[in-house]
Amino acid sequence: MVDDPTQDQNQTTTETTNPIVPPTDQPSIETPPIQPTPEQPQITPIETPTVETPHPDETETPTETTPPVSQPVLNIPALHYPFSGNFLVTFSFGQQSDNEEIKKKFQEWGIVGHNGIDFGLSAGNEVFACDGGKIIQSGDNGDFGTSITIQHSWGQSIYGHLQETKVKEGDDIGVNKVIGLSGSSGAAFGEHLHFAIKPNYPDQNNGYLGFIDPAPFLSLPSQKEEPKQEVVETPPIQPRPEEPKLPEPVVQQPEPTINLEPEKPAEQPQESQQPVADQNQIQEQVSEKLKAELDIRRIKANQERQTRREENLMKIEKLIEHKKQINNDDIRELLHVSQSAVTNYLQTLVDRGTIKKDGKGKATTYHY
């Protein structure tokens, strides 16, 4: 339910600011107050300076102009949910967490709260595009894990922590198209789908690195398109010539018999009495099952993180073997992780005695 914001909402809002037009330099005209008399008020006329009106064919160019001030326009249409079916929101936009590990991630990424919406999709559920666009990123994406980024006419949408992708960079994609399967890759604490949007010309100082709440724009369902079946035209059926109808035989109906005995009332089936389950017992069983499931997911996520960590350490060792000497920037470019994660990786290799460290601060280098 925590995601990496390395990638750059009920009715659509439009904000426009009219440009500031500089005033025309003209002399002000002062009119003296009217001096009333007992008989009739008298107004003393004052000569006003003549202002020449330019000819229609002549245009004046102002010496100084003030550039128009415009605000970002959120021209975002109604979006489709990135899944088919009903899944609850497990971590909403802007939400804080009491988990110290999540708080630390927020500080590393420089955000004040969750910059997307987490939906409780279990692994293997189909993920859909929220709107038509072009795939600009598909695959490994640092703390996002396996993710997909789509460029739309109004901005970008991101789908993080996937199990696998079904599209590649450069693909044009439409709604109701499956782009991947949900999972728990990257910096995820369990299986879910992280969904986030960033408009064109985002406010990078809004506390969420330009991302905005997708909830006000999500209103349309997604449904997987079924392959179209070819329609085979069948020739019309030729009617057969009518056969002469034979007269129907007359069947004599038997005379009804009258039963003089009174009808016996139908026996009512006895209601089966089943013991009513104790609601408290059921709630306890559900809570225990949910806790066990969360423990299994947590253990699985920790194992995946440890495996991914060892894989990254091996990549660093291969890079040092190739370049002979590396620094922190080389590792960030290789793994696409935060500065603190790079420092942690390198210090682990130093503590193991695999590599050596020279220098201090930004001049620090590492080698065998």
Secondary structure, 3 states (H helix, E strand, C coil): CCCCCCCCCCCCCCCCCCCCCCCCCCCCCCCCCCECCCCCCECCCCCCCCCCCCCCCCCCCCCCCCCCCCCCCCCCCCEECCCCCCCCEEECCCCCCCCHHHHHHHHHHCCCCCCCEEECCCCCCEEECCCCEEEEEEEECHHHCEEEEEECCCEEEEEEEEEEECCCCCCEECCCCEEEEEECCCCCCCCEEEEEEEECCCCCCCCCCCCECCHHHEEECCCCCCCCCCCCCCCCCCCCCCCCCCCCCCCCCCCCCCCCCCCCCCCCCCCCCCCCCCHHHHHHHHHHHHHHHHHHHHHHHHHHHHHHHHHHHHHHHHHHHHHCEECHHHHHHHHCCCHHHHHHHHHHHHHCCCCEEECCHHHCEEEC
